[in-house]
Amino acid sequence: MASAISLEATLSFLGVGLPPTEPSLGMLIANGFQYLLSGRYWISIYPGIALILFIVSLNLVGDQVRDQLNPRLRR
């Protein structure tokens, strides 16, 4: 699931993902990319941080669900 989200964000960043009218974290990062060196770095940094936090939290929740539901891991 997290890999699908990161793939979609990557494709949207490159411009081959969702159409420009659809909201996407990758599109937000791409739109703010030109402002990174002008002092308005937060336009890209905050969506990037949101994407990283979302993917990491999704991985942590998935690991916990796997640990709880997998009978072979129970001791």
Sequence and secondary structure as in RCSB ss.txt:
>XXXX:A:sequence
MASAISLEATLSFLGVGLPPTEPSLGMLIANGFQYLLSGRYWISIYPGIALILFIVSLNLVGDQVRDQLNPRLRR
>XXXX:A:secstr
 HHHHHHHHHHHHHTSSS TTS  HHHHHHHHGGGGGGT THHHHHHHHHHHHHHHHHHHHHHHHHHHH TTT  
